[in-house]
Each structure stands twice: as C-alpha cells, then as structure tokens.
Amino acid sequence: MDFIIEAVVKAIKDLYQTDIAAKDVNLQETRKEFEGQVTLVTFPYTKVSRKGPEQTGTEIGEYLKNELPQIAAFNVVKGFLNISIADSYWLDQLRTEILSDDFAVAKPNGKKVMVEYSSPNTNKPLHLGHIRNNLLGFSLAEILGAAGYEVIKANLVNDRGIHICKSMVAWREFGNGETPESSGLKGDHLAGKYYVWFDKAYKQQIQELIEEGQTEDEAKKNAPLIKEAQEMLLQWEAGDEAVINLWKTMNGWVYEGFDVTYKTLGVSFDKYYYESNTYLLGKDIVEEGLAKGVFFKKEDGSVWIDLTEDGLDQKLVLRADGTSVYITQDLGTAQLKYDDFKMDESIYVVGNEQDYHFKVLFLILQKLGKSWAQGLYHLSYGMVDLPSGKMKSREGTVVDADDLMADMFNTAAETTEAMGKVDGFSEEDKNKLYRTIGMGALKYFLLKVDPKKRLLFDPKESIDFQGHTGPFIQYTHARIKSVLSRANYTAASSTNDVAELDGIERDLIVTLTKFPETIAEAATGHSPAVIANYVYEVAKNYNKFYHEKSILQAEEERLKQFRLQLSAASAKVINKAMGLLGIDVPERM
C-alpha cells in the first residue's frame, strides 16, 4: 500500500505544514468488525493537527478520498482511520498482479546466504528430530530464494569421533561380516543397530565391574568396550589403515541410507562439509586470538576466552595438550565456509539445546574482528515429542525417520480410502497420492508451528482433511483444479468485466495480494510457519468463497469467468506457498 503511505505523507504536509517520513506512517490491517481493509493510526498526528484523534482522522480521510481514486470510503473509530479500497483496485490487482507469471517473484537482492541444516551423525539413522531440522532448513532456503537471495544449502556431516567408533567397535566385535546386502537393512539402520548393541554390551560390562567392587565412575572408565572405542579413535587419528578402511566402509553404507531418506523427505544440498576434514581447523584462529589479546593462556598451556563481562563465562578453546575442542573446530569451519562462499548471512539450523554454544561462537568471532560475524544466525528450534514420550537413540527407542514416513503413508492410505476419495484411481496413482498426502501432513504439521516452540506431533491429527492441516490445503487445491477442469478453463481464453465485488470475493483477493509481503516476512523472521499459516488462510477463505458463491452455475457468464479467474489465482498461490514448504499439492484427490 505504498500509494496510501505516500498520500498520507502529503496529507500531513498539506494539512498541517509538517514533514514526516514514509517509514513513520503506521498502516495496519483493519479489524474484522469494521468496514475497510487498511487502518491508519491517527494518534501520532494529533500533536501537529492540534485536534483530537477523531477529527484528525476525518480530515486525513477526506484528504485521501479526494486525492486517491482507489479509495472508495472511510470511517473513523476513535483514533483509527479505516480505509475502504475501491473494488476496481482489487480487480486490477487480480488481473495484472496475482495472475501474472511473475507474481511474488522477488528480484535478486544481491545478497548471498548459506543455510546449514541436517548435520547428522554417521552412527545411526535420521530420526524425528532430524526431520524437523531438515524441513526447517530446506523450507527456509526455499523462502529466502523466493525473497531474492542467492542461497547455498549446506550439510556438515558429523562423521568422526567416539560415537562413530562405538558403532565400528560393535560391528567388529559382533557383526560377523554383516552388510546391508546380507542383512536387507539400509546402511544407516545397520550402523544404528550396532550403536545400540554397543550401549547394551557396555552397560552390561559396567554392571559386571560394579559387582566386582568398582565404583560406577570407575566401571564406566574401565569397561573394555569403551577402552576399545577410545583406542580406535586414536588409531583413526593416527591414520591406521585397517581402522580407516572400516570407517570408510561403514560411512559409505550410512551415506547410501541417508540419500534414500533425503530423497523421500524431499530435501537436497548444494555443499557438503565433513567433520573428518574440518576437526583440525581453528588452531590458526586460536593463534590469531592470542596475538590480538582476545584469548589468554593458563599456566597449564590451555587457551581460554573470558566472556564474563558479556554475561557468559570463561570458555576453553584449546586443551593443554594442544588438541581442539568443539568450539575450536566450529571457529575454523565458520571461517572455511566464509572463505568458500563470501556470504552475507550464514544460518545454522540447530536445536535449542545448543543456544549457549552459538552465543559463545558468534561472540568470539565478533571479538576476533571478523566482519562477517554480524551475519551469523542460529535458527534455534524446539524438540519434537510423540505421545509415547522422549526419544533416546542409544537405547534404540528413537523414532526412526524412515519408519515414521512409512507410517504416514499408511495412515494417509487408510484415511483417504475411508473417505472414498480415490474412486477411479489406478494403483500407481493411489500410491503416489498416499505419499503426497502423508508427506504433506507430516511436513505441514511440523512447519506450521513457530520454530522456537517445542511441539507434540500427532500423526492421526496431522491427516485430518477438515482441520488446520496439510491435507486440508492439498484437498482445497485439488477441489479448485477440479472446478477449473470441468469448466475447461484456460488463462488465455478467460476474460472478465465485473465491476463490483461481494465481500467474500474481496476478502479472498485481499488475502492473495499479501503473498509477496508474507514471503518477505517469513524470510526476515527465518520462519516457515509464517508461510504455513498464510496458506491455511488462503485455503480457508477459498472454501468459504466456494460454498457461498456458485462458480460453474453463476447467474451470468461474466461472473462465472471472474470466479474461475479467482479460483485459478487461489490455486496458483496455494501451489507456490506449499512449494516453499517443500509440500506437493495434487491435481486431484
């Protein structure tokens, strides 16, 4: 509504001989109980008008109505000027903007952003928490791309360390040469199986040592399996050929398994980083920090930074023996990523249990004078719970991503068949639809909630065709496509010359026009939930329009054509908005 903002600036100048900036004009969406679409808060202008808020609003309203043909009427309620935009304006928006090929396509803004997400460990399959991580990262990358950014989707794979060695030790001890081919298991599931076996056997050894008289802490340190895993890590770091070969073999199994899961989930990456290549990075940055006086060395030779004045604590950045800690590696990797891509912003999609870590990481980089550190952002998200409770991957009670997705497909099939929505579908089309609905339900349920909030995922609730769900929106899209198909609608052949709008028609067009600003809001706030809740409003408004207005049996041909155009515009926005969430919408269901 830039034209209204410009006119308000001019009105204040002409009426009250006062200059104001466009950014100081506060326009809001008009509350549902009042007439109008746009509201101007008039209280800020009473000082220059020297009149009450209602009289000030009336004067500005009359000025705007005389100046702008797009304004049909106005009303003033206390300090709020409610403006009704003419139907001709909304009809023009539908014809020239919403139905145009480049609607909601932002021009490149010249900025580059990296979104790092997934970051799995190669000792186990992806689980429910990884699903939220991947969906948030992928969707945010799509939204930023739609907002005009050049986007790099990155995945930092945690492919080394003691947890990896635990799976390797267990396979060497108990595996008898088992492979994905011989077992029929996906490679990531096979590695996860031995991670669970390690934990069970390790706990048994601890118990045996306790029974022999050791304390629990002593038993945890002296159990043969943990010693073997620690020794294997040293051998890996020393480049032991047998250990490296086993590591490469098992990681290869896991990567093949991950690729299958990523494909089913519908996410992808432009750049992979591997901890095995980055874990030694950062030591040069520690030396740089010492030289600048940002870090200090203790008597034992360990290197620290004192962040107490920043409300944090002292943080170790290098051990006394010269070995790295996680923050050392992350400092080096952050520098590596910037050196590779020179991005303006770097977003880390990581759960909120790492909030403190990222506060420290970003603060250290700022204190080191890294100019790009101001562009670092932690997209902190809450955990996902199921009605059955919390997950523990060590104990094998993790909610596996592949199993959950398979369950979603089955639930989608049961629900859809029970409603009789697949009559006339071939088996192939049915299975494709079930996958589309199942993944749409899962993705939408996880993305509609603000990322910062913890959420409880209920699979059955997520596939409710009447609720605030992905399938409801998908069904709305299929309904529109059915209407357009029955009318043999094509954009090229459609014309309309209506001059007036019904309230529900106007409301739907107003909602559709908000799509570009909604994308911008979601990009700025790093929140796919903004898009998810917006597209639900579009679907809800369309269904109200569909039930209240006859489309194919409209009283006049021109009304029919207009309502078909409005339907086509709604389908277009739903399709693109759901696409930004990584969700497919079916043509029929």
C-alpha positions as CSV (number, residue, x, y, z in Angstrom):
1,M,0.0,0.0,0.0
2,D,2.8,2.4,-0.9
3,F,0.4,4.7,-2.7
4,I,-1.5,5.3,0.6
5,I,1.7,5.9,2.6
6,E,2.8,8.5,0.0
7,A,-0.6,10.2,0.2
8,V,-0.5,10.3,4.0
9,V,2.9,11.9,3.9
10,K,1.5,14.5,1.5
11,A,-1.7,15.0,3.6
12,I,0.3,15.8,6.8
13,K,2.4,18.2,4.8
14,D,-0.6,20.0,3.2
15,L,-3.0,19.9,6.1
16,Y,-0.6,20.6,9.0
17,Q,2.6,22.0,7.3
18,T,4.7,19.2,8.8
19,D,7.1,16.9,7.1
20,I,7.1,13.2,8.1
21,A,9.0,10.2,6.7
22,A,7.2,7.4,4.9
23,K,8.7,4.9,7.5
24,D,6.8,6.7,10.2
25,V,3.4,6.0,8.7
26,N,1.8,3.2,10.6
27,L,-0.7,1.2,8.4
28,Q,-2.4,-1.9,9.8
29,E,-4.9,-4.4,8.6
30,T,-8.4,-3.3,9.5
31,R,-10.1,-5.4,12.3
32,K,-12.8,-7.7,11.0
33,E,-15.6,-5.9,12.9
34,F,-15.0,-2.7,11.0
35,E,-15.5,-1.7,7.3
36,G,-12.3,-1.3,5.3
37,Q,-9.1,-3.1,4.5
38,V,-6.4,-0.7,5.8
39,T,-6.3,1.3,9.0
40,L,-4.2,4.4,9.8
41,V,-3.4,5.1,13.5
42,T,-4.0,8.8,13.9
43,F,-2.8,9.4,17.4
44,P,0.8,10.3,16.3
45,Y,-0.6,13.3,14.2
46,T,-2.7,15.0,16.9
47,K,0.4,17.0,18.1
48,V,0.7,18.6,14.7
49,S,-3.0,18.9,13.9
50,R,-3.7,20.3,17.4
51,K,-7.1,18.5,17.2
52,G,-8.5,15.3,18.7
53,P,-7.7,11.9,17.1
54,E,-11.2,11.5,15.6
55,Q,-11.2,15.0,13.9
56,T,-7.6,14.4,12.8
57,G,-8.7,11.1,11.2
58,T,-11.7,12.6,9.5
59,E,-9.5,15.4,7.9
60,I,-6.9,12.9,6.7
61,G,-9.6,10.6,5.4
62,E,-11.3,13.4,3.4
63,Y,-8.0,14.5,2.0
64,L,-7.1,10.9,0.9
65,K,-10.5,10.3,-0.6
66,N,-10.2,13.5,-2.7
67,E,-6.6,12.7,-3.7
68,L,-6.9,8.9,-4.5
69,P,-9.4,7.4,-6.8
70,Q,-8.5,4.0,-5.3
71,I,-10.2,4.9,-2.0
72,A,-14.0,4.3,-2.0
73,A,-14.8,5.3,1.6
74,F,-13.5,5.7,5.1
75,N,-14.7,5.7,8.7
76,V,-13.1,6.9,11.9
77,V,-13.4,4.9,15.1
78,K,-11.7,6.8,18.0
79,G,-8.0,7.2,16.9
80,F,-8.3,4.8,13.9
81,L,-8.9,5.8,10.3
82,N,-10.3,2.7,8.5
83,I,-10.0,3.0,4.7
84,S,-12.0,1.0,2.2
85,I,-10.2,0.4,-1.1
86,A,-12.3,0.6,-4.3
87,D,-13.3,-2.7,-5.9
88,S,-11.6,-1.5,-9.1
89,Y,-8.2,-1.6,-7.3
90,W,-8.7,-5.2,-6.1
91,L,-9.9,-6.3,-9.6
92,D,-6.9,-4.7,-11.1
93,Q,-4.6,-6.5,-8.6
94,L,-6.2,-9.8,-9.6
95,R,-5.8,-9.3,-13.3
96,T,-2.4,-7.6,-13.6
97,E,-0.6,-8.8,-10.5
98,I,-1.8,-12.1,-9.0
99,L,-2.5,-13.8,-12.3
100,S,0.8,-12.6,-13.8
101,D,3.6,-15.1,-14.3
102,D,6.0,-13.1,-12.1
103,F,3.6,-12.6,-9.1
104,A,5.5,-13.0,-5.8
105,V,8.8,-13.4,-7.7
106,A,11.2,-11.1,-6.0
107,K,14.1,-9.5,-7.9
108,P,17.6,-10.6,-6.9
109,N,18.7,-8.5,-3.9
110,G,22.4,-9.1,-4.5
111,K,22.8,-10.9,-1.1
112,K,24.1,-14.4,-0.6
113,V,23.0,-16.6,2.3
114,M,24.1,-20.1,3.5
115,V,21.6,-22.3,5.3
116,E,23.3,-25.2,7.1
117,Y,20.9,-28.0,8.2
118,S,20.6,-31.7,8.8
119,S,24.2,-32.2,10.3
120,P,23.7,-35.9,11.0
121,N,25.9,-38.3,12.9
122,T,27.0,-41.3,10.8
123,N,26.4,-43.8,13.6
124,K,22.7,-44.0,13.3
125,P,19.7,-43.3,11.0
126,L,17.9,-40.0,10.9
127,H,15.1,-39.6,13.4
128,L,12.1,-37.4,14.1
129,G,14.2,-34.5,15.4
130,H,16.2,-34.7,12.2
131,I,13.0,-34.4,10.2
132,R,12.1,-31.1,11.8
133,N,15.7,-29.9,11.3
134,N,15.7,-30.9,7.6
135,L,12.3,-29.5,6.9
136,L,13.0,-26.2,8.6
137,G,16.3,-25.8,6.8
138,F,15.1,-26.7,3.3
139,S,11.9,-24.6,3.6
140,L,13.8,-21.6,4.9
141,A,16.3,-21.9,2.0
142,E,13.3,-22.0,-0.5
143,I,11.7,-19.0,1.2
144,L,15.0,-17.0,1.1
145,G,15.4,-17.9,-2.6
146,A,11.9,-16.6,-3.3
147,A,12.7,-13.4,-1.4
148,G,15.6,-12.6,-3.8
149,Y,18.6,-14.2,-2.0
150,E,21.2,-16.4,-3.6
151,V,21.1,-19.5,-1.4
152,I,23.6,-22.2,-0.6
153,K,22.2,-25.2,1.2
154,A,24.9,-26.9,3.3
155,N,25.2,-30.1,5.3
156,L,28.0,-30.5,7.9
157,V,28.2,-34.3,8.4
158,N,29.5,-35.5,11.8
159,D,31.4,-38.4,10.5
160,R,34.1,-38.9,13.2
161,G,34.5,-39.1,16.9
162,I,33.9,-41.5,19.8
163,H,30.3,-42.1,18.8
164,I,31.3,-43.3,15.4
165,C,33.9,-45.6,16.9
166,K,31.3,-47.2,19.1
167,S,29.3,-48.4,16.1
168,M,32.6,-49.6,14.5
169,V,33.7,-51.5,17.6
170,A,30.4,-53.2,18.0
171,W,30.3,-54.2,14.3
172,R,33.9,-55.6,14.6
173,E,33.0,-57.5,17.8
174,F,29.5,-58.8,17.0
175,G,28.9,-58.2,13.2
176,N,30.3,-61.4,11.7
177,G,30.8,-59.5,8.4
178,E,27.2,-58.4,8.2
179,T,26.5,-55.9,5.4
180,P,23.4,-54.0,4.1
181,E,23.1,-56.6,1.3
182,S,23.4,-59.6,3.5
183,S,21.0,-58.2,6.2
184,G,18.5,-56.5,4.0
185,L,18.9,-53.3,6.1
186,K,19.5,-49.8,4.9
187,G,23.1,-48.9,5.7
188,D,22.3,-46.2,8.2
189,H,20.0,-48.7,10.0
190,L,22.7,-51.3,10.1
191,A,25.2,-48.8,11.7
192,G,22.5,-47.7,14.2
193,K,21.9,-51.3,15.1
194,Y,25.5,-51.7,16.2
195,Y,25.4,-48.4,18.1
196,V,22.6,-49.8,20.2
197,W,24.4,-53.1,20.6
198,F,27.5,-51.2,21.9
199,D,25.4,-49.4,24.5
200,K,23.8,-52.6,25.8
201,A,27.1,-54.5,26.0
202,Y,28.8,-51.5,27.6
203,K,26.1,-51.3,30.3
204,Q,26.5,-55.0,30.9
205,Q,30.2,-54.6,31.4
206,I,29.7,-51.7,33.7
207,Q,27.4,-53.8,35.9
208,E,29.8,-56.7,36.0
209,L,32.7,-54.4,37.1
210,I,30.4,-52.8,39.8
211,E,29.6,-56.3,41.1
212,E,33.4,-56.9,41.3
213,G,33.7,-53.9,43.6
214,Q,34.4,-50.9,41.3
215,T,32.5,-47.7,41.7
216,E,30.2,-46.7,38.9
217,D,32.6,-44.0,37.7
218,E,35.5,-46.4,37.7
219,A,33.4,-49.1,35.9
220,K,32.4,-46.6,33.2
221,K,36.1,-45.8,32.6
222,N,37.4,-49.3,32.8
223,A,34.9,-51.2,30.8
224,P,36.8,-53.0,27.9
225,L,34.4,-51.8,25.2
226,I,34.8,-48.1,26.0
227,K,38.6,-48.5,26.1
228,E,38.5,-50.2,22.8
229,A,36.4,-47.4,21.3
230,Q,38.9,-44.8,22.7
231,E,41.8,-46.7,21.3
232,M,40.1,-47.0,17.9
233,L,39.7,-43.2,17.9
234,L,43.4,-42.7,18.5
235,Q,44.1,-45.2,15.7
236,W,41.8,-43.3,13.4
237,E,43.5,-40.0,14.1
238,A,46.9,-41.7,13.6
239,G,45.7,-42.9,10.2
240,D,45.7,-46.7,10.9
241,E,44.9,-48.3,7.6
242,A,42.5,-51.1,8.9
243,V,40.6,-48.6,11.0
244,I,40.3,-46.1,8.2
245,N,39.1,-48.7,5.8
246,L,36.4,-49.9,8.2
247,W,35.4,-46.3,8.8
248,K,35.1,-45.6,5.1
249,T,33.1,-48.8,4.6
250,M,30.6,-48.2,7.3
251,N,30.2,-44.5,6.5
252,G,29.6,-45.5,2.8
253,W,26.7,-47.7,4.0
254,V,25.3,-44.8,6.0
255,Y,25.6,-42.2,3.2
256,E,23.6,-44.5,0.8
257,G,21.0,-44.9,3.5
258,F,20.8,-41.1,4.1
259,D,20.4,-40.4,0.4
260,V,17.3,-42.6,0.3
261,T,15.8,-40.8,3.4
262,Y,16.7,-37.3,2.0
263,K,15.0,-38.2,-1.3
264,T,11.8,-39.4,0.4
265,L,11.8,-36.3,2.6
266,G,12.3,-34.1,-0.5
267,V,15.4,-32.2,0.7
268,S,18.7,-31.6,-1.0
269,F,22.0,-29.9,-0.5
270,D,24.4,-27.8,-2.6
271,K,27.5,-28.3,-0.5
272,Y,28.7,-31.0,2.0
273,Y,31.3,-30.4,4.7
274,Y,32.7,-33.3,6.7
275,E,33.9,-33.2,10.3
276,S,36.7,-35.6,9.4
277,N,38.1,-32.8,7.1
278,T,37.3,-29.9,9.5
279,Y,38.1,-31.2,13.0
280,L,41.6,-29.8,13.0
281,L,40.6,-26.4,11.7
282,G,40.5,-23.5,14.1
283,K,44.0,-23.7,15.6
284,D,45.2,-20.9,13.4
285,I,42.3,-18.8,14.7
286,V,43.4,-19.6,18.3
287,E,46.9,-18.3,17.5
288,E,45.3,-15.2,15.9
289,G,43.2,-14.6,19.0
290,L,46.2,-15.0,21.3
291,A,48.1,-12.4,19.2
292,K,45.2,-10.0,19.4
293,G,44.8,-10.5,23.1
294,V,41.3,-11.9,22.7
295,F,42.4,-15.3,24.2
296,F,44.7,-15.9,27.1
297,K,46.8,-18.9,28.1
298,K,46.7,-20.5,31.5
299,E,49.7,-22.0,33.3
300,D,49.0,-25.5,32.1
301,G,49.1,-24.2,28.5
302,S,45.4,-24.4,27.8
303,V,43.9,-21.4,25.9
304,W,40.7,-19.6,27.1
305,I,38.5,-16.6,26.4
306,D,36.9,-14.6,29.2
307,L,33.3,-13.7,28.4
308,T,32.2,-12.9,31.9
309,E,31.7,-9.2,31.1
310,D,29.3,-10.3,28.4
311,G,27.2,-12.2,30.9
312,L,28.7,-15.6,29.9
313,D,31.7,-17.4,31.4
314,Q,35.2,-18.4,30.6
315,K,35.4,-20.8,27.6
316,L,38.1,-23.3,26.7
317,V,39.2,-23.0,23.1
318,L,42.3,-25.3,23.1
319,R,43.3,-28.0,25.6
320,A,46.6,-28.0,27.4
321,D,47.9,-30.8,25.2
322,G,47.1,-28.7,22.1
323,T,44.1,-30.7,21.0
324,S,40.9,-29.0,19.8
325,V,37.5,-28.8,21.4
326,Y,34.2,-28.4,19.5
327,I,34.3,-24.6,19.6
328,T,37.8,-24.7,18.0
329,Q,36.5,-26.7,15.1
330,D,33.4,-24.5,14.7
331,L,35.5,-21.4,14.6
332,G,37.6,-22.9,11.8
333,T,34.6,-24.2,9.9
334,A,32.9,-20.8,10.1
335,Q,36.0,-19.2,8.5
336,L,36.2,-22.0,5.9
337,K,32.6,-21.5,4.9
338,Y,33.0,-17.8,4.5
339,D,36.2,-18.2,2.5
340,D,34.4,-20.6,0.2
341,F,31.3,-18.5,-0.5
342,K,31.7,-15.0,0.9
343,M,28.1,-15.0,2.0
344,D,26.3,-12.1,3.7
345,E,24.5,-14.3,6.1
346,S,25.1,-17.8,7.5
347,I,22.2,-19.6,9.2
348,Y,22.7,-22.6,11.5
349,V,19.6,-24.7,11.9
350,V,20.3,-26.5,15.2
351,G,18.2,-27.5,18.2
352,N,17.8,-25.1,21.1
353,E,19.9,-27.3,23.4
354,Q,22.9,-25.6,21.6
355,D,21.7,-22.0,22.2
356,Y,24.6,-21.3,24.6
357,H,27.2,-22.8,22.2
358,F,26.2,-20.5,19.4
359,K,26.1,-17.4,21.6
360,V,29.7,-18.1,22.5
361,L,30.7,-19.0,18.9
362,F,29.2,-15.8,17.4
363,L,30.6,-13.6,20.2
364,I,34.1,-15.0,19.8
365,L,34.1,-14.4,16.1
366,Q,32.9,-10.8,16.6
367,K,35.6,-10.2,19.2
368,L,38.2,-11.5,16.7
369,G,37.0,-8.7,14.4
370,K,35.5,-11.0,11.7
371,S,33.5,-8.6,9.6
372,W,31.1,-11.4,8.5
373,A,30.3,-12.4,12.1
374,Q,27.4,-10.0,12.2
375,G,25.7,-12.1,9.6
376,L,25.7,-15.3,11.7
377,Y,22.3,-16.5,12.9
378,H,21.2,-19.5,14.9
379,L,17.8,-20.8,13.9
380,S,17.1,-22.4,17.2
381,Y,14.2,-24.8,17.2
382,G,12.3,-26.8,19.9
383,M,12.3,-30.6,20.2
384,V,9.5,-32.8,18.8
385,D,7.7,-35.1,21.1
386,L,5.4,-38.0,20.3
387,P,2.5,-39.1,22.6
388,S,4.8,-42.1,23.5
389,G,7.4,-39.8,25.1
390,K,11.0,-38.7,24.6
391,M,13.5,-40.4,22.2
392,K,16.8,-42.0,23.2
393,S,18.9,-43.2,20.3
394,R,21.5,-45.0,22.4
395,E,18.7,-47.3,23.8
396,G,17.1,-48.0,20.4
397,T,13.9,-46.2,21.3
398,V,14.4,-43.5,18.7
399,V,11.6,-42.6,16.4
400,D,13.2,-43.5,13.1
401,A,12.6,-41.1,10.2
402,D,12.0,-43.9,7.6
403,D,9.6,-45.8,9.8
404,L,7.7,-42.6,10.6
405,M,7.4,-41.7,7.0
406,A,6.2,-45.2,6.1
407,D,3.6,-45.0,8.9
408,M,2.4,-41.6,7.5
409,F,1.9,-43.2,4.0
410,N,-0.1,-46.0,5.6
411,T,-2.2,-43.6,7.7
412,A,-2.8,-41.4,4.6
413,A,-4.0,-44.5,2.7
414,E,-6.4,-45.6,5.4
415,T,-7.9,-42.1,5.9
416,T,-8.2,-41.4,2.2
417,E,-9.8,-44.8,1.3
418,A,-12.2,-44.5,4.3
419,M,-13.4,-41.1,2.8
420,G,-13.9,-42.6,-0.6
421,K,-11.6,-40.0,-2.3
422,V,-9.7,-42.4,-4.6
423,D,-12.5,-43.9,-6.6
424,G,-11.3,-44.3,-10.2
425,F,-7.6,-44.1,-9.3
426,S,-5.2,-46.7,-10.6
427,E,-3.0,-48.4,-8.0
428,E,0.0,-46.4,-9.1
429,D,-1.9,-43.1,-8.8
430,K,-3.3,-44.2,-5.4
431,N,0.2,-44.9,-4.0
432,K,1.5,-41.6,-5.4
433,L,-1.4,-39.8,-3.8
434,Y,-0.9,-41.5,-0.4
435,R,2.8,-40.5,-0.4
436,T,1.8,-36.9,-1.3
437,I,-0.8,-36.7,1.4
438,G,1.4,-38.5,4.0
439,M,4.4,-36.2,3.4
440,G,2.2,-33.1,3.2
441,A,0.6,-34.0,6.5
442,L,4.0,-34.6,8.2
443,K,5.7,-31.5,6.8
444,Y,2.8,-29.1,7.4
445,F,2.3,-30.2,11.0
446,L,6.0,-29.7,11.8
447,L,6.3,-26.4,9.9
448,K,3.1,-24.6,10.9
449,V,4.4,-24.2,14.5
450,D,6.9,-21.4,15.2
451,P,10.4,-23.0,15.1
452,K,11.3,-21.9,18.6
453,K,8.4,-23.8,20.1
454,R,8.5,-27.4,21.3
455,L,5.8,-29.4,19.7
456,L,3.9,-32.7,20.1
457,F,3.5,-34.5,16.8
458,D,0.3,-36.5,16.5
459,P,0.3,-38.4,13.2
460,K,-3.5,-39.0,13.1
461,E,-4.3,-35.4,13.9
462,S,-2.0,-34.3,11.1
463,I,-4.1,-36.1,8.4
464,D,-7.4,-34.5,9.3
465,F,-8.9,-33.3,6.0
466,Q,-11.1,-30.7,7.9
467,G,-8.5,-29.3,10.3
468,H,-5.5,-26.9,10.2
469,T,-3.5,-29.5,8.3
470,G,-1.6,-30.1,5.1
471,P,-4.2,-32.5,3.6
472,F,-6.9,-29.8,4.1
473,I,-4.9,-27.4,2.0
474,Q,-4.0,-30.1,-0.5
475,Y,-7.7,-31.0,-0.9
476,T,-8.6,-27.4,-1.4
477,H,-6.1,-27.2,-4.3
478,A,-7.5,-30.4,-5.8
479,R,-11.0,-29.0,-5.5
480,I,-10.0,-25.9,-7.4
481,K,-8.3,-27.9,-10.1
482,S,-11.5,-30.0,-10.4
483,V,-13.6,-26.9,-10.9
484,L,-11.3,-25.4,-13.5
485,S,-11.1,-28.7,-15.3
486,R,-14.9,-29.1,-15.5
487,A,-15.1,-25.5,-16.9
488,N,-12.3,-26.2,-19.5
489,Y,-10.7,-23.1,-18.0
490,T,-7.6,-21.6,-19.6
491,A,-6.0,-18.4,-18.7
492,A,-5.7,-17.4,-22.4
493,S,-9.4,-17.8,-23.1
494,S,-10.7,-16.3,-19.8
495,T,-12.0,-12.7,-19.6
496,N,-14.0,-10.8,-17.0
497,D,-15.5,-7.4,-16.9
498,V,-17.2,-7.4,-13.5
499,A,-17.1,-4.0,-11.7
500,E,-18.2,-4.9,-8.2
501,L,-17.2,-7.5,-5.6
502,D,-19.0,-9.4,-3.0
503,G,-17.4,-9.3,0.5
504,I,-16.1,-12.8,0.4
505,E,-14.6,-12.3,-3.1
506,R,-13.0,-9.1,-2.0
507,D,-11.6,-10.8,1.2
508,L,-10.1,-13.6,-0.9
509,I,-8.4,-11.2,-3.3
510,V,-7.0,-9.1,-0.4
511,T,-5.6,-12.3,1.1
512,L,-3.9,-13.3,-2.2
513,T,-2.3,-9.9,-2.6
514,K,-0.5,-10.4,0.7
515,F,1.6,-13.3,-0.6
516,P,4.7,-11.2,-1.6
517,E,4.8,-9.4,1.8
518,T,4.3,-12.7,3.5
519,I,7.3,-14.2,1.8
520,A,9.4,-11.2,2.8
521,E,8.2,-11.5,6.4
522,A,9.0,-15.2,6.6
523,A,12.5,-14.6,5.1
524,T,13.2,-11.8,7.6
525,G,11.9,-13.7,10.6
526,H,13.5,-17.0,9.4
527,S,10.1,-18.7,10.0
528,P,8.4,-21.1,7.5
529,A,5.5,-21.0,10.0
530,V,4.6,-17.6,8.5
531,I,4.0,-19.2,5.1
532,A,2.3,-22.2,6.5
533,N,-0.3,-20.2,8.4
534,Y,-0.8,-17.8,5.5
535,V,-1.6,-20.6,3.0
536,Y,-4.1,-22.0,5.5
537,E,-5.9,-18.7,5.5
538,V,-5.9,-18.7,1.7
539,A,-7.4,-22.2,1.7
540,K,-9.9,-21.3,4.4
541,N,-11.0,-18.2,2.5
542,Y,-11.3,-20.1,-0.8
543,N,-13.5,-22.7,0.8
544,K,-15.8,-20.1,2.2
545,F,-16.0,-18.5,-1.2
546,Y,-16.6,-21.9,-2.8
547,H,-19.5,-22.7,-0.5
548,E,-21.1,-19.3,-0.7
549,K,-20.8,-18.5,-4.4
550,S,-21.9,-20.5,-7.3
551,I,-19.0,-20.8,-9.8
552,L,-20.0,-23.1,-12.7
553,Q,-23.7,-22.2,-12.3
554,A,-23.1,-18.4,-11.8
555,E,-26.0,-16.1,-12.8
556,E,-24.0,-14.5,-15.6
557,E,-21.2,-15.7,-17.8
558,R,-19.0,-12.7,-16.8
559,L,-19.4,-13.7,-13.1
560,K,-18.5,-17.3,-14.0
561,Q,-15.4,-16.2,-15.8
562,F,-14.4,-13.9,-12.9
563,R,-14.9,-16.6,-10.3
564,L,-12.9,-19.0,-12.4
565,Q,-10.1,-16.5,-12.6
566,L,-10.3,-16.0,-8.8
567,S,-10.1,-19.8,-8.4
568,A,-7.1,-20.1,-10.7
569,A,-5.3,-17.4,-8.8
570,S,-6.1,-19.1,-5.5
571,A,-4.7,-22.4,-6.8
572,K,-1.6,-20.7,-8.0
573,V,-0.8,-19.1,-4.7
574,I,-1.6,-22.3,-2.8
575,N,0.7,-24.3,-5.1
576,K,3.6,-21.9,-4.7
577,A,3.2,-21.3,-1.0
578,M,3.1,-25.1,-0.3
579,G,6.1,-25.5,-2.6
580,L,8.0,-23.1,-0.3
581,L,7.3,-25.6,2.5
582,G,8.5,-28.5,0.3
583,I,5.0,-29.8,0.0
584,D,3.4,-31.1,-3.2
585,V,-0.2,-30.4,-4.0
586,P,-2.2,-33.0,-6.0
587,E,-4.2,-32.1,-9.1
588,R,-7.0,-34.4,-8.0
589,M,-7.9,-36.4,-4.9
